[in-house]
């Protein structure tokens, strides 16, 4: 499952306008809809469909103009995901983390790593995945995965993540971790799925619907991470008292877009069935 679809993509268009992005989303969604139900029934890999999205340039829709991307507004990004989900809901769910992480690192200064490196790979067709959730913890912010500073200035990452949606086909995985020598402080760490110490067990996943997301397990054992690929975030926000964030609202809007896309496809399929 450690397959980087972006390695096979040669030329990626930049969709500079909302019209271009939405037209591309409609075209890709029409292709995704072909065989979507059968893929779900047979648990068929979505790697070819992820590559189709990568080749279309849609993965770069969230990339800011300062990094060479189109810098399209959040409303367009959300609508793109809705249209893709109308074609195949599992694929829309797979790409949720890509949009959220892409938006999150947009808040970094233009020259602060890892933004230039990550955005450069996205413009080349790279997909971002997610490794945040853990089993047996009290909340999403209760983490056991940790990073420890090495004598050479880099970091070592250890832990186990589950429900790693978007890792299938990803070039980079964004891992949520604690900083071992800074109690209560957290970081987002970027690793490649083919790095030594990174093991993907994406088949460790059982679901009623959207089985193609392969949201299984990611094991991290002594993974050496360059300092430039670690974003130190300070203390985690209180899950009860922290004020709402723009990123949180964006995340929820994307979730809603996926559900709306699925609902629209169900309505259209139902109407087509009745008309037969």
PyMOL commands that set and color helices and strands:
alter all, ss='L'
color gray80, all
select helices_A, chain A and resi 5-8+18-33+36-42+47-56+58-60+65-67+74-87+89-107+115-123+211-213+227-229+246-275
alter helices_A, ss='H'
color red, helices_A
select strands_A, chain A and resi 128-131+146-149+155-161+172-179+185-191+198-201+217-225+230-235
alter strands_A, ss='S'
color yellow, strands_A
deselect
rebuild
show_as cartoon
